[in-house]
Amino acid sequence: MTQEIIRVHNVPYSRGFRVLWLLEELGLSYDVVNYKIGDRSMREGGLDALSPATRVPAIEIGDLVMAESGAIVQHLIETHGPQFGRPVGDPERPAFLQWLHYSETMASLVEQLNLNHVFLRPPAKPSAIVIKLNTARLRQSLAGMEARLGNHDFLLPGGFSGADIMMGFNLYAVPFYVDCSEFPKLLAYRKRLEARPAYQTALAKEGPQEFYDRDFYPVPEE
Ligand SMILES: N[C@@H](CCC(=O)N[C@@H](CS)C(=O)NCC(=O)O)C(=O)O
């Protein structure tokens, strides 16, 4: 059977990475349309017709159009990769759903920090107090995860799942804002994610990282 045409609308090193990584895990072929935050491509490139909030990722799968990385990941798993999901009735399903969505609790904090540290341009000034608060909240979300990682390799005892893919983007970005040395389980978990061939292929296809211009962004003085 021929595969439907899949096209991912993406910004390199954004939440779109979750979708690209999953497509690699699934061995599906796909095209990528890349946009850049801050230039006119996102506003004028037709993305508004695909994504209600004009954000990435969005995906076209044949005639189907979807936005929201978590929904796309869940849909692709249900249609192409049940081994990466947990069906209704599976004892791991509640935890699967929790981690799938927890990744957005964390990603929204990363997004606030991206906005303040990376996107604001003079004369707009980043807010030291907003950065301080969001960094503390991000650290708290990591501590909560560290405490629950257990002794298994991935988030769920039953093995690698779409919830790990959702988290992979976060853990790529988090160390730019939080010193993770206090979270050894989380660091080891991140290494296991990065070791997956599909992760590496998806990352290589993103091209060089040009989003962050330094290794670490400390909380500024108030
Ligand atoms: N909850 C959405 C969030 C999508 C989102 O905010 N994407 C960011 C990139 S990671 C974006 O498109 N930002 C552009 C903007 O805010 O204008 C998802 O998970 O897909």
The ligand as an SDF file (V2000), in Angstrom:
LIG
                    3D

 20 19  0  0  0  0  0  0  0  0999 V2000
    0.6980   23.4970   22.2240 N   0  0  0  0  0  0  0  0  0  0  0  0
    1.2200   23.7170   20.8960 C   0  0  0  0  0  0  0  0  0  0  0  0
    2.1960   24.8820   20.9570 C   0  0  0  0  0  0  0  0  0  0  0  0
    2.7010   25.2740   19.5840 C   0  0  0  0  0  0  0  0  0  0  0  0
    3.7170   26.4120   19.6580 C   0  0  0  0  0  0  0  0  0  0  0  0
    3.6090   27.3430   20.4720 O   0  0  0  0  0  0  0  0  0  0  0  0
    4.7410   26.3590   18.8050 N   0  0  0  0  0  0  0  0  0  0  0  0
    5.7450   27.3910   18.7930 C   0  0  0  0  0  0  0  0  0  0  0  0
    7.0990   26.7900   18.4060 C   0  0  0  0  0  0  0  0  0  0  0  0
    7.6780   25.6300   19.6020 S   0  0  0  0  0  0  0  0  0  0  0  0
    5.3880   28.4400   17.7640 C   0  0  0  0  0  0  0  0  0  0  0  0
    4.8820   28.1190   16.7130 O   0  0  0  0  0  0  0  0  0  0  0  0
    5.6700   29.7020   18.0640 N   0  0  0  0  0  0  0  0  0  0  0  0
    5.4390   30.7770   17.1660 C   0  0  0  0  0  0  0  0  0  0  0  0
    4.7030   31.9050   17.8070 C   0  0  0  0  0  0  0  0  0  0  0  0
    4.4500   31.8510   19.0110 O   0  0  0  0  0  0  0  0  0  0  0  0
    4.4010   32.8370   17.0680 O   0  0  0  0  0  0  0  0  0  0  0  0
    1.8880   22.4350   20.3930 C   0  0  0  0  0  0  0  0  0  0  0  0
    2.2850   21.6240   21.2370 O   0  0  0  0  0  0  0  0  0  0  0  0
    1.9800   22.2390   19.1720 O   0  0  0  0  0  0  0  0  0  0  0  0
  1  2  1  0
  2  3  1  0
  2 18  1  0
  3  4  1  0
  4  5  1  0
  5  6  2  0
  5  7  1  0
  7  8  1  0
  8  9  1  0
  8 11  1  0
  9 10  1  0
 11 12  2  0
 11 13  1  0
 13 14  1  0
 14 15  1  0
 15 16  2  0
 15 17  1  0
 18 19  2  0
 18 20  1  0
M  END
$$$$
